[in-house]
Amino acid sequence: MIRVDRVETLPAEELKFLTDMMSSTGFKNWKDEAKEGWDALQTNPNLAFGVRVFKGHLVALQLPACGLSGKVPESVGQCKFLEKLNLNSNRSGEKGAKKDQGLTGSIPASIGQCERLVRLDLSENAMDGSLPAALGELKQLDGLYLSDNRFGGALPAELAGAERLQYLYVGDNALVECVPEAYAAGLRQLKHLVAFGNRLTGDVPPGLASLPKLEVLWLFQGEQETQWTTKTADAHPTCLQGATQELLGEALWY
């Protein structure tokens, strides 16, 4: 982890988010390396492991595989300058294990207030609930990584508002229905859409064929997968009705 030595303080609301993170994610059980510098948040938060402050504001919090457990606090929405939030891989052991299960609970709706957020990575935890419509308010979002959790419900159509999104990874959850048609109209920069390992049903939206930058489309696997190639796309089971070679062109990949 890169250390920054210069002294910078934070506004009270951003400092509150960091202290909330400590209390809501079991700070005592964090890995020892991850705890370094967190006792100096008041005087120089830049010394805290995983924290990046620039021009007096929190711009990044990156604590992957650090032993966090518990919930992401609602106060994350107070961090208007936050660009990167990476809390992935905090679950240890097998998926579904009760011990050391990593982050739990839902994504706070307040995340939509982090208007400069470019990357959000909460993958490989035990988070659940529906994906908040507020994700669509993140106009600068480039990458959304939520794979290997327990998220349910449908993919929110509102996410189409995140018009700069290039990488959408939501595989290995419990999502239902299928990809909203709105994504074809709003996510024109989308390159990767990976949603295998869910409970998706229904037609693949025909409009996905018009996404000019789409390189990877992986929606189904296991019993729903039939050796995906563009040549066999029209032989998919009923859950892929409409996913023909003509529809997907060269975008279909696995």
Beta strands, then each sheet from edge to edge (+ up, - down):
strand 1: 51-54
strand 2: 57-62
strand 3: 84-86
strand 4: 119-121
strand 5: 128-130
strand 6: 143-145
strand 7: 150-154
strand 8: 167-169
strand 9: 174-177
strand 10: 192-194
strand 11: 199-200
strand 12: 216-218
sheet 1: 1+ 2- 3- 4- 6- 8- 10- 12-
sheet 2: 5+ 7+ 9+ 11+
end
